Amino acid sequence: MYSRIIGTGRYLPERILTNLDLEKMVDTSDEWIRTRTGISERHIAAEGETTSDLAYHAAVEAIAAADVAAETIDMIVVGTSTPDLIFPNVGCLLQERLGIAGCPAFSLETACSGFIYALAVADQFVRTGQARRPLVIGAETMSRIIDWTDRETCVLFGDGAGAVVLDAAEAPGIIYSKLGADGRYRKLLETDGGISNPPEAGQRAALHMKGNEVFKVAVRTLERMVDEVLEANDLKQGEIDWFVPHQANLRIIAATAKRLDIPMERVVLTVAEHGNTSAASVPMALDTGIRDGRIKRGDLLLLEAFGGGFTWGASLIRY
Ligand code: ACO
């Protein structure tokens, strides 16, 4: 058995924070942000709006697009590093709202590659006959772990959620998944507190990043990974129809696209609209490409992501 995508959805919170808004908050400029990152604006969750709220809206859209009854979902896997609570996990909160009690529901925290990891895990359950119709989500409220006085990070991130419904099928679907991690790089991109290692009293945990060092390792790792994916699947450069990358930075995306020898017109780009939404970015870009009709049934897609940990992953999919 293989898994194939039968529906996608995405959700962005209503409030938009533009580069011009950020100019009023920190010492930055629209020009700097756009030329260094490709980002024009990002969406910010309303007060009280949580990661599971965003995930819910994306999930409802994906289930509607799949044209299946929610009760037929038999597994929920969520990639997120910004859960509503320590527990119950976001998958359980979502399950309750969807009214589909009983099936396994869990989340995993691999930062920006959370969706790719979640997709690979769900695919393994389908391949071994343990699940037939998983719901896979990437959802984040990055705005909650941003230091809004740090111009080096606050201009980069935003909130959002993307969802995919998978279905068991006799042909792929998901052809190949590649996952990796290297904890030796943990200091280049991390939060300064958590649960068992809380921030100082009265502080909330915030994200810190050595941006230009992350940039170099990200480009190197992604180039190596796409080479490995092509080789493992007997594919030549230029044979991918659509590249659906993690939307962190236009320059990182362009470097990887060059390695794949794929023109930028065959790359789904959404980073300008919402910045880096961590685990949400790949499923949101996928949904965008499918809904606007660019990605068609039968197309060969390469999804990839890289993020804190470091963690990384890719998914080769026949849509
Ligand atoms: N506005 C204006 N100036 C700024 C800002 C800002 N928001 N932020 C930094 N600068 C300044 C710096 O202080 C520095 O000034 P100096 O030269 O006087 O010291 C100058 O701009 C250049 O800074 P760099 O960090 O060298 O700029 P760089 O070209 O590397 O761009 C960026 C920074 C955009 C963060 C880039 O390194 C990047 O995108 N890195 C990848 C980070 C990322 O995407 N992380 C997310 C998770 S991992 C992933 O998803 C891939």
Boltz pocket constraint, residues with backbone or C-beta under 6 A from the ligand:
constraints:
  - pocket:
      binder: B
      contacts: [[A, 27], [A, 28], [A, 29], [A, 32], [A, 33], [A, 36], [A, 37], [A, 112], [A, 151], [A, 152], [A, 153], [A, 155], [A, 189], [A, 209], [A, 210], [A, 211], [A, 212], [A, 213], [A, 214], [A, 215], [A, 218], [A, 246], [A, 248], [A, 249], [A, 252], [A, 276], [A, 306], [A, 307], [A, 308]]
      max_distance: 6.0
